[in-house]
């Protein structure tokens, strides 16, 4: 089992009440991928636009409402077969365009308007079933202010047939025009067939030839050598030059009449559509509200579909600073490993008033960063109103701010080294963190000379603790493990490692620090024993004994858990 993450850039998400830091926070925790997966499950641009608008909230009532709506839709996906899920068309550009006097809706847009309004009306009817005891009260509340206009679809039914074509009887004049068209076309067809049979009898035209259409006019295909035998107008010839298309003189006037009637038909259709649009125009504000409702439903169904895919639930939400998660799972890692038929190791983690900051230590590639990212992603997801994958007995709180420092932030443009960039982040953290802040710091203090790096990290950790901030911090430094052991508010955590198999277990154990297993890993890789012994002499027996002590704690813990 292994972990792999991509890091890019995004935009800052902040307001006067809460801050997500830094500006590429969503990339660092990979929320942009979650956002895209949800957008991909939307039926229309309506929902995809809403997916882009998902934002971090600190309002308990807002978050709770969003989670409840999504949970209700998960039940719909699980228990219902008749939810209207077709024809989620975004008609807002059309509705905005036809606000202008003299404009009209075109035929194809009218057909989409009809079908999407039927969907909206059907969704509202679905949600308003059993209004006395609604099955989906939060979703029904969304539909509360939406006015359905069945008269609109009835009016469109007068104009369009089931295939979106203008009906003959959309107006009396249109019916009359089309009767004339049918009569004229039939007359031309009879005349052409008479001329064609005569030409075939005289050998001017092949026996299997039939009239065809060129430039909207009925013509007869004729061999070029006989084109003067048939009186009429040559309209076209084939690409090979072996056929010319002649409109016999006898049907020219009739064809002209058809062209006139077709022009009249187009003008009458435009008149019908313009008249309908003028009738519809006063209702446009309410219709735009209806499509805003459809957009929300589209996003909610996409969130519910994603929740089902990752096994997410609506957690028990508390309006306090709290993380008490049982078997939490990183959703993107879960999806990736699932494709490989591999299991994701879940995370149990608790941050409360007594133990607000968790210092995680352990070997490289042991899962420390994955734990940190899991906390950041799931907390951000839930405060964006998304269900998250963990057990029902978990408890989830709300934070005002989330700050993260992870990855290589070296900047050539700003002349910042990796460590300087980390210090810039720490400067921001120290200035702005509070008891409502969740801090996520990976490899705390690394990137410079270890002794001073560890000292600065410990001094910062003390400031964060004094400000009663919450956090998950990963490190290899012994002094930070010691600080966590000696100070209230900070607790150690270890990523467990199998010493016999020499491989990480990807399990977090809270209460004791972890070892980096540097000596064991060096020995497994095959580094000469004398090099390992010399290194042990350099760091001193106190350091080695401390690391052995940590190994013994991990070993004893696994023994008693069997």
C-alpha positions in Angstrom: 0.0 0.0 0.0 1.3 3.5 -0.9 0.1 7.0 -1.1 0.5 9.5 -3.9 -0.6 13.1 -4.0 -0.5 15.9 -6.6 0.0 19.6 -5.6 -1.0 22.6 -7.8 -2.3 26.1 -7.3 -5.8 27.6 -6.7 -7.3 30.8 -5.4 -7.5 32.1 -1.8 -10.7 31.5 0.0 -11.3 34.0 2.7 -13.6 36.6 4.2 -13.6 38.8 7.3 -14.8 36.0 9.5 -12.7 33.0 8.4 -9.6 32.3 6.4 -8.4 29.3 4.4 -4.6 29.7 4.0 -2.6 29.7 1.8 -4.1 30.7 -1.6 -3.5 27.2 -3.1 -5.1 25.4 -0.1 -7.6 23.5 -2.2 -4.8 22.1 -4.4 -2.7 21.1 -1.4 -5.5 19.0 0.2 -6.7 17.9 -3.3 -10.2 19.4 -2.9 -10.0 20.6 -6.5 -10.2 16.9 -7.5 -13.2 16.3 -5.3 -14.9 19.4 -6.8 -14.2 18.1 -10.3 -15.5 14.6 -9.4 -18.8 16.2 -8.2 -19.0 18.5 -11.2 -18.6 15.5 -13.5 -21.7 13.9 -11.9 -23.9 17.0 -12.6 -26.4 16.6 -15.4 -26.0 20.1 -16.8 -24.1 23.4 -16.6 -26.6 24.4 -14.0 -25.1 22.0 -11.5 -21.5 22.3 -12.7 -21.7 26.0 -12.0 -23.0 25.4 -8.5 -20.1 22.9 -8.0 -17.6 25.7 -8.7 -19.4 27.9 -6.2 -19.1 25.4 -3.3 -17.4 27.2 -0.5 -16.1 26.8 3.1 -18.6 27.9 5.7 -18.5 28.3 9.4 -22.2 28.6 9.9 -23.6 25.6 11.8 -27.1 26.0 10.4 -25.8 26.4 6.8 -23.5 23.3 7.0 -26.2 21.3 8.8 -28.8 22.2 6.1 -26.4 21.3 3.2 -25.5 17.9 4.8 -29.2 17.1 5.5 -30.2 17.9 1.9 -27.5 15.6 0.6 -28.4 12.9 3.0 -32.0 13.0 1.9 -30.9 12.7 -1.7 -28.8 9.7 -0.9 -32.0 8.1 0.4 -33.7 9.0 -2.8 -31.0 7.4 -4.8 -31.1 4.3 -2.6 -34.9 3.9 -2.1 -36.7 5.6 -5.0 -37.0 4.7 -8.7 -39.2 7.4 -10.0 -37.2 10.6 -9.2 -37.4 12.8 -12.4 -33.7 12.9 -13.6 -34.1 13.7 -17.3 -33.9 17.0 -19.2 -31.8 19.1 -16.9 -31.4 21.8 -19.5 -29.9 25.2 -18.6 -32.4 27.6 -20.1 -31.1 30.7 -18.4 -29.1 32.1 -21.4 -32.3 31.8 -23.5 -34.5 33.4 -20.9 -32.1 36.3 -20.5 -31.9 36.8 -24.3 -35.7 36.9 -24.8 -36.2 39.7 -22.2 -35.7 42.1 -25.1 -38.9 43.3 -26.7 -39.2 42.0 -30.3 -37.1 38.9 -29.6 -38.4 35.4 -29.7 -37.5 31.9 -28.5 -36.4 29.5 -31.3 -38.0 26.1 -31.9 -35.3 23.9 -30.4 -35.0 26.1 -27.3 -38.8 26.0 -26.9 -38.6 22.2 -26.9 -35.9 22.2 -24.3 -37.8 24.7 -22.2 -40.9 22.5 -22.4 -39.0 19.3 -21.3 -37.0 21.0 -18.6 -40.1 22.7 -17.1 -41.8 19.4 -17.1 -38.8 18.1 -15.1 -38.9 21.0 -12.6 -42.7 20.6 -12.1 -42.2 16.8 -11.7 -39.4 17.3 -9.1 -41.5 19.7 -7.1 -44.5 17.4 -7.2 -42.2 14.5 -6.1 -40.9 16.5 -3.1 -44.3 17.8 -2.1 -45.8 14.3 -1.8 -47.2 13.7 1.7 -46.8 17.4 2.7 -48.3 16.6 6.1 -45.4 14.2 6.8 -42.8 14.8 4.2 -40.1 12.2 3.6 -37.6 14.7 2.4 -38.3 17.9 4.4 -35.0 19.7 3.7 -35.4 19.2 0.0 -39.1 20.1 0.1 -38.1 23.4 1.8 -35.9 24.2 -1.3 -39.0 24.0 -3.4 -41.1 26.0 -1.0 -40.9 29.4 -2.9 -40.9 28.0 -6.4 -44.0 28.7 -8.4 -45.0 26.0 -11.0 -46.6 27.2 -14.2 -48.4 24.3 -15.8 -50.0 26.7 -18.2 -46.6 27.3 -19.8 -46.2 23.6 -20.7 -49.8 23.5 -21.9 -49.3 26.5 -24.1 -46.1 24.9 -25.6 -48.1 21.6 -26.1 -50.4 23.6 -28.4 -47.4 24.7 -30.5 -45.1 21.7 -30.5 -45.6 17.9 -31.0 -43.9 15.2 -29.0 -40.8 15.4 -31.2 -40.4 19.2 -30.9 -41.8 20.0 -34.3 -44.3 22.9 -34.9 -47.8 21.5 -35.0 -49.9 22.2 -38.1 -52.7 23.6 -35.9 -50.4 25.9 -33.9 -52.4 28.6 -35.7 -55.2 28.6 -38.3 -53.0 30.4 -40.8 -50.2 27.8 -40.4 -52.7 25.0 -41.0 -53.9 26.7 -44.1 -50.4 27.3 -45.4 -49.4 23.7 -44.9 -52.6 22.4 -46.6 -51.6 24.5 -49.6 -48.0 23.2 -49.4 -49.3 19.6 -49.4 -51.6 20.2 -52.3 -48.9 22.0 -54.4 -46.3 19.3 -53.7 -48.8 16.6 -54.6 -49.6 18.4 -57.9 -45.9 18.7 -58.7 -45.3 15.1 -57.9 -48.0 14.0 -60.2 -46.8 16.2 -63.1 -43.2 15.1 -62.6 -44.1 11.5 -62.6 -46.0 11.9 -65.8 -43.1 13.7 -67.4 -40.7 11.1 -66.0 -42.6 8.1 -67.4 -42.8 9.7 -70.8 -39.0 10.4 -70.8 -38.4 6.9 -69.7 -40.6 5.5 -72.5 -38.6 7.6 -75.0 -35.3 6.5 -73.5 -34.1 9.9 -72.2 -34.1 8.8 -68.6 -33.0 5.5 -66.9 -35.9 3.2 -65.8 -34.9 3.2 -62.1 -34.6 7.0 -61.8 -37.0 9.0 -59.6 -37.5 12.7 -59.0 -35.0 14.3 -56.5 -34.6 17.7 -54.7 -32.1 20.4 -55.7 -32.1 23.8 -54.0 -35.6 23.1 -52.6 -37.1 22.3 -56.0 -38.2 19.0 -57.4 -36.1 18.0 -60.5 -35.5 15.0 -62.8 -32.0 13.4 -63.2 -31.2 13.2 -66.9 -28.2 12.0 -69.0 -26.4 15.2 -70.3 -26.7 14.0 -73.9 -30.6 14.2 -73.6 -30.8 17.4 -71.6 -32.3 19.3 -74.6 -35.0 16.7 -75.0 -36.7 17.9 -71.8 -37.8 21.5 -71.8 -36.9 23.2 -68.5 -34.2 24.7 -66.3 -30.9 22.9 -65.4 -30.3 23.4 -61.7 -27.3 21.2 -61.1 -25.1 18.4 -62.3 -23.4 15.5 -60.5 -19.8 15.6 -59.5 -18.9 13.1 -62.3 -20.8 15.2 -64.9 -22.8 12.2 -66.0 -26.1 13.5 -64.7 -27.9 16.9 -64.9 -30.9 17.8 -62.8 -33.7 19.5 -64.8 -36.8 21.3 -63.5 -39.4 20.7 -66.3 -41.0 24.0 -67.5 -44.4 22.6 -66.6 -43.7 22.6 -62.9 -41.6 25.9 -62.6 -44.6 28.0 -61.5 -45.8 25.3 -59.1 -42.3 25.1 -57.6 -42.2 28.9 -57.3 -45.5 28.7 -55.4 -44.0 26.2 -53.0 -41.1 28.5 -52.3 -43.5 31.3 -51.6 -45.5 29.1 -49.3 -42.4 28.0 -47.5 -41.5 31.6 -46.9 -45.0 32.2 -45.5 -44.7 29.2 -43.3 -41.4 30.5 -41.8 -42.9 33.9 -41.2 -46.0 32.4 -39.5 -43.8 30.2 -37.3 -41.8 33.2 -36.2 -45.0 35.1 -35.5 -46.3 32.2 -33.4 -43.0 32.0 -31.4 -42.8 35.8 -31.0 -46.4 35.9 -29.7 -45.7 33.0 -27.3 -42.5 34.8 -26.1 -44.4 38.1 -25.5 -46.9 36.1 -23.4 -44.1 34.4 -21.5 -42.0 37.5 -20.9 -43.7 38.7 -17.6 -43.1 35.2 -16.1 -39.3 35.3 -16.8 -38.2 36.3 -13.2 -40.1 33.4 -11.7 -38.8 31.0 -14.4 -35.2 32.0 -13.6 -35.9 31.1 -9.9 -37.2 27.8 -11.1 -33.9 27.1 -12.9 -31.9 28.3 -9.8 -33.9 25.5 -8.0 -33.0 23.0 -10.7 -29.3 24.0 -10.4 -29.4 23.3 -6.6 -31.1 20.0 -7.2 -28.5 19.1 -9.8 -25.6 19.8 -7.4 -27.3 18.0 -4.5 -27.8 14.8 -6.6 -24.2 15.0 -7.8 -23.0 15.3 -4.2 -25.2 12.4 -3.2 -23.9 10.2 -6.0 -20.3 11.0 -5.0 -21.2 10.3 -1.4 -22.5 6.9 -2.3 -19.4 6.1 -4.3 -17.0 6.8 -1.4 -19.3 5.4 1.3 -19.8 8.8 2.9 -22.4 9.6 5.6 -23.9 12.7 7.3 -21.8 12.9 10.5 -22.9 14.0 13.9 -22.2 17.7 13.7 -21.3 19.9 16.7 -21.1 23.7 16.8 -17.7 23.5 18.6 -14.0 22.9 17.8 -13.8 19.1 17.7 -12.4 16.2 15.7 -13.5 12.8 17.0 -13.4 10.5 14.0 -13.7 6.7 13.8 -12.4 4.9 10.7 -12.2 8.0 8.6 -11.0 7.4 5.0 -9.3 9.7 2.5 -11.9 9.5 -0.4 -9.4 10.0 -3.3 -7.1 7.4 -1.9 -10.1 5.0 -1.4 -11.1 5.4 -5.0 -7.6 4.9 -6.2 -6.9 1.8 -4.2 -10.3 0.4 -4.9 -9.4 0.3 -8.6 -6.4 -1.9 -7.7 -8.5 -4.1 -5.4 -6.6 -2.9 -2.4 -7.9 -1.8 1.0 -7.6 1.6 2.5 -6.4 1.7 6.1 -8.9 3.9 8.0 -7.9 6.7 10.4 -9.0 7.0 14.1 -8.2 10.5 15.4 -9.4 12.7 18.2 -8.7 16.4 18.9 -10.5 17.9 21.8 -10.0 20.7 24.3 -7.6 18.6 26.5 -5.6 17.3 23.5 -5.9 19.9 20.8 -2.6 19.5 18.9 -1.5 16.1 17.6 2.2 15.6 16.9 2.6 12.6 14.6 6.0 10.9 14.2 7.1 7.8 12.5 9.1 6.5 9.5 9.1 8.2 6.1 6.4 6.8 3.7 4.6 5.6 6.8 1.5 7.6 6.2 2.1 10.8 8.3 1.3 13.1 5.5 -1.7 11.1 4.4 -3.1 11.4 7.9 -2.6 15.2 7.8 -4.2 15.5 4.4 -7.1 13.3 5.4 -7.9 15.6 8.3 -7.6 18.7 6.1 -9.7 17.3 3.2 -12.5 15.8 5.3 -12.8 18.8 7.5 -12.9 21.1 4.5 -15.4 18.9 2.7 -17.8 18.8 5.6 -17.6 22.6 6.0 -18.4 22.8 2.3 -21.6 20.8 2.9 -20.3 17.4 1.7 -20.9 14.0 3.3 -17.6 12.4 4.5 -16.5 8.7 4.8 -16.3 7.7 8.5 -18.3 5.7 11.0 -21.6 6.8 12.5 -20.2 7.1 16.0 -17.8 9.9 14.9 -18.3 13.5 15.9 -17.4 16.4 13.7 -16.9 20.0 14.8 -16.6 23.4 13.0 -13.4 25.5 12.7 -13.2 29.2 11.8 -9.9 28.9 10.0 -7.8 26.1 8.4 -4.1 26.8 7.7 -1.8 24.3 6.0 1.9 24.1 5.4 2.9 21.2 3.3 5.2 20.5 0.3 8.0 22.4 -1.3 7.2 26.1 -1.5 10.5 27.3 -3.0 9.9 30.4 -5.0 12.5 31.6 -7.5 10.3 34.6 -8.5 10.2 35.8 -4.9 13.8 34.6 -4.0 12.5 32.4 -1.3 14.2 29.1 -0.3 12.0 26.2 0.8 12.7 26.9 4.5 12.1 30.7 4.1 8.8 29.9 2.5 7.9 27.6 5.5 8.9 30.4 7.9 6.7 32.9 6.0 3.8 30.4 6.5 4.7 30.1 10.2 4.7 33.9 10.5 1.2 34.0 9.2 0.1 31.1 11.4 1.5 32.7 14.5 -0.1 36.1 13.8 -3.5 34.8 12.9 -4.2 31.5 14.6 -6.7 31.4 17.5 -8.7 28.9 19.4 -10.9 28.4 16.3 -8.0 27.6 14.0 -7.0 24.1 12.7 -3.3 24.0 11.8 -1.9 21.4 9.5 1.9 21.4 9.3 3.9 18.7 7.6 7.6 18.0 8.5 7.5 20.8 11.1 10.9 22.6 11.3 12.5 20.8 8.4 14.5 22.4 5.6 17.3 23.9 7.6 20.0 23.0 10.1 18.3 20.4 12.3 19.2 21.9 15.7 17.9 25.4 15.1 15.1 24.1 13.0 13.9 21.9 15.8 14.3 24.8 18.3 12.2 27.2 16.2 9.6 24.5 15.6 9.3 24.0 19.4 9.0 27.7 20.1 6.3 28.0 17.5 4.5 24.9 18.8 4.5 26.5 22.3 2.9 29.7 20.8 0.2 27.7 19.0 -0.5 25.8 22.2 -0.7 28.9 24.2 -3.2 30.3 21.7 -5.2 27.1 22.2 -5.2 26.3 18.5 -6.0 22.9 17.2 -3.6 21.1 14.8 -2.0 18.0 13.2 1.7 18.3 13.0 4.2 15.7 11.5 7.8 15.6 12.5 10.9 13.5 13.1 12.3 15.8 15.9 12.7 14.3 19.3 12.3 17.7 21.1 8.8 18.1 19.7 7.8 14.6 20.8 9.2 15.5 24.2 7.2 18.8 24.3 4.0 16.9 23.4 4.7 14.4 26.3 5.3 17.2 28.8 2.7 19.9 27.9 -1.0 19.8 28.4 -3.0 20.4 25.2 -0.5 18.6 22.9 -0.4 14.8 22.4 1.9 12.4 20.6 0.9 10.1 17.9 2.8 7.4 16.0 2.5 5.8 12.7 2.9 2.1 13.4 5.6 0.1 11.7 6.2 -3.7 11.6 9.8 -4.2 12.7 9.9 -7.9 11.6 8.5 -7.3 8.1 10.2 -3.9 8.0 7.2 -2.2 6.4 4.7 0.5 7.5 1.3 -0.5 8.8 -0.3 2.9 7.9 -2.1 2.9 11.3 -2.1 5.9 13.6 -1.7 5.3 17.3 -2.4 8.2 19.6 -0.7 8.6 23.0 2.9 7.7 22.3 5.5 9.1 19.9 6.8 7.1 17.0 10.2 6.1 15.9 11.7 7.0 12.5 13.2 3.5 12.4 16.3 5.1 10.7 18.7 2.4 12.0 16.4 -0.5 11.1 15.7 0.8 7.7 19.4 1.5 7.0 20.2 -2.1 8.1 17.4 -3.5 5.9 18.7 -1.6 2.9 22.2 -3.1 3.5 24.2 -0.1 4.7 27.5 -1.5 6.2 27.2 -2.3 9.9 30.2 -0.3 10.7 28.6 2.8 9.2 25.5 2.2 11.3 27.6 1.8 14.4 29.6 4.9 13.6 26.4 6.9 13.2 25.1 5.6 16.5 28.3 6.8 18.2 27.9 10.2 16.6 24.3 10.8 17.8 25.1 9.3 21.2 23.6 6.6 23.4 20.8 8.9 24.7 19.3 9.3 21.2 19.6 5.7 20.4 18.1 4.6 23.7 15.2 7.0 23.2 14.5 5.5 19.8 14.7 2.0 21.2 12.2 3.1 23.9 9.9 4.3 21.2 10.3 1.0 19.4 9.5 -1.0 22.6 6.3 1.1 23.2 5.1 0.4 19.6 5.9 -3.3 20.0 4.2 -3.7 23.4 1.1 -1.8 22.1 0.7 -4.2 19.2 1.2 -7.2 21.5 -1.6 -6.1 23.9 -3.9 -5.3 21.0 -3.7 -8.9 19.7 
